[in-house]
Amino acid sequence: MTKNQLAKKIATWVVMTVMISVFLLDIICVMMCNHYVGEYVVETEDFSLSNGDDRIHFLNVNNSDAILLESNGKFALIDSGEGDNNPRRFVAYDGNEAEVIKYLKKVAADKNGQVVLDFVLGTHNHYDHIGAFEAIINDSDISAKTAYLKPTDPNIAHDYEIDGWGIQKIYENTVAAFVKDGIKVTDKIPGEIMFGDFKLTLYNTATDESLYGQGENAASVGVLVEKGERSAFLAADITRTSGSEELVIPLLDKVDILKVGHHGYYGSTSWSFAKKLDPDIAIITNKLGKIYPDVKWTLTTICNAAIFATVDENGIIATFSDDGQIILTNHAQDL
């Protein structure tokens, strides 16, 4: 056997060993996920409000984000899901515009069929987060009082995001749709918002120079939702790889629910981030099978967290009851 043949053989065995190890690790993680998920009784949502009306709706918008906040008859939309015209896609496809519009009209409409959102928040300018806002707000039955949107910052965003992914144009089109509808648009994102029974604390609301050059995900606005002793952190696309986790870790404590950043992809949850927030429940806007093994491993081994994927559950709602409980329901978009 020549040296080249030996080197190829060794390389083949190394690669196979790594692949098998990752496969086995993923199986173990899925088994642990199933074990922790089994500790919760998750019923089918019936929209009777029997558990209360302080709720976080995590919509099934595939591997994108659309989160509806509800409290005391008020509604707000954090991100919109992906629209039908993503400039990164080169073939025709259907986004999530119709599903989000239908859901808003089912859940948030008044007796006249009108939906008036207290505010909308675009966490950052990637199309899978704000791409459907234009279609949503162009619907004659849907409006909002205020739209919070951070402009694209060329100091943070990569050139290929601006030139190839069109995030500046996405931002401009979104703003134009809000302005056309008479909605106030501001980049002055408040640090706190009292929203019904919920206290909302917003993080990474302004550009931090430490994030320069890290990409648009680094601009993500995170939202802490609190009611009494219960809390949830909505991490948008905050990741360790962008450096944005490091900014918010010192400012946060344990939460009950973590909406995992960046759909459970690589870099979305570091050990230090998971240890500090220590969630009992992790909700990921994706399919469980698409979540990176290291993310599942971190959430299960560090936090013993039950992981729920919005696509597999077809939407999931977390209700914060008045007696301090969190009740989970799913299949919200079947109704």
Secondary structure, DSSP 8 states (H G I E B T S, - for coil): --HHHHHHHHHHHHHHHHHHHHHHHHHHHHHHHHHHHTTS--EE-----TT-S-EEEE---SSS--EEEEETTEEEEE-----S--TT--S----SHHHHHHHHHHHS--TTS-EEEEEEEESSS-HHHHTTHHHHHHSTTEEEEEEEE----TTTS-HHHHHTS-HHHHHHHHHHHHHHTT-EEES---SEEEETTEEEEEES-S--GGGTTS-GGGG--EEEEEETTEEEEE-TT--TTTTHHHHHGGG----SEEE-GGGG-TTS--HHHHHHH--SEEEESS-GGGS-HHHHHHHHHHH--EEEEHHHHTSEEEEE-TTS-EEEEE-GGG-
